[in-house]
Amino acid sequence: MFTPRRVANHTPEGKETDMTLLAWANFPFALLFLLAWSAIPLWMVIKRPDTPTDHTAAHAYLAAKAAHAEAAEPTPAAA
């Protein structure tokens, strides 16, 4: 079986480093991205909360549609 090698960089002085500065720099950038990803939509919602929707046009349309259906419905013939 192959055993995995530990990935490490060597400095010119011969010291071993586990993570480069570039890898460590990614953590603050990732944290900033995640904070912005969650905070910006939250800020938008808090700044402009939803107002109740106005359904009067929909109610008028449905009432007119129902009235039209009743007027167009033929009367049943007497048997």
C-alpha positions as CSV (number, residue, x, y, z in Angstrom):
1,M,0.0,0.0,0.0
2,F,1.0,3.5,-0.6
3,T,1.1,5.8,2.4
4,P,0.3,9.5,1.6
5,R,3.1,11.9,1.8
6,R,2.8,15.0,3.9
7,V,2.8,18.0,1.5
8,A,5.2,20.7,2.8
9,N,7.2,23.5,1.4
10,H,10.8,24.1,2.3
11,T,12.1,27.6,2.8
12,P,15.6,28.5,1.7
13,E,16.8,28.1,5.3
14,G,15.7,24.5,5.2
15,K,12.7,25.1,7.5
16,E,9.5,23.2,6.7
17,T,6.2,25.2,6.3
18,D,2.8,23.6,6.1
19,M,0.9,26.3,4.4
20,T,2.1,29.2,2.3
21,L,1.2,32.8,2.9
22,L,-1.1,32.6,-0.1
23,A,-3.1,29.7,1.4
24,W,-3.4,31.6,4.7
25,A,-4.6,34.7,2.9
26,N,-7.5,32.8,1.4
27,F,-9.2,32.4,4.8
28,P,-9.9,36.1,5.4
29,F,-11.1,36.4,1.8
30,A,-13.5,33.5,2.2
31,L,-14.8,34.9,5.5
32,L,-15.4,38.3,3.8
33,F,-17.2,36.6,0.9
34,L,-19.4,34.6,3.2
35,L,-20.3,37.6,5.4
36,A,-21.1,39.6,2.3
37,W,-23.2,36.8,0.9
38,S,-25.4,36.7,4.0
39,A,-25.3,40.3,5.1
40,I,-26.1,42.1,1.9
41,P,-29.5,40.3,1.4
42,L,-30.3,40.7,5.1
43,W,-29.5,44.5,4.9
44,M,-31.7,44.8,1.8
45,V,-34.7,43.2,3.6
46,I,-34.2,45.3,6.7
47,K,-33.9,48.5,4.7
48,R,-37.0,47.9,2.6
49,P,-39.4,45.4,4.2
50,D,-42.1,44.0,2.0
51,T,-45.4,45.9,2.0
52,P,-48.6,43.9,1.8
53,T,-49.6,43.1,-1.7
54,D,-52.6,44.7,-3.3
55,H,-55.0,42.0,-4.6
56,T,-57.9,44.3,-5.6
57,A,-57.2,43.9,-9.3
58,A,-57.1,40.1,-9.0
59,H,-60.4,40.1,-7.0
60,A,-62.1,42.3,-9.6
61,Y,-60.9,40.1,-12.4
62,L,-62.1,36.9,-10.7
63,A,-65.5,38.5,-10.0
64,A,-65.9,39.7,-13.6
65,K,-64.9,36.2,-14.8
66,A,-67.5,34.6,-12.6
67,A,-70.2,37.0,-13.6
68,H,-69.4,36.3,-17.3
69,A,-69.5,32.6,-16.8
70,E,-72.9,32.8,-15.0
71,A,-74.3,35.0,-17.9
72,A,-73.0,32.7,-20.6
73,E,-74.3,29.5,-18.9
74,P,-77.4,28.1,-20.7
75,T,-80.4,27.3,-18.6
76,P,-81.2,23.6,-18.4
77,A,-84.2,22.5,-20.5
78,A,-87.2,21.2,-18.6
79,A,-87.8,17.6,-19.2
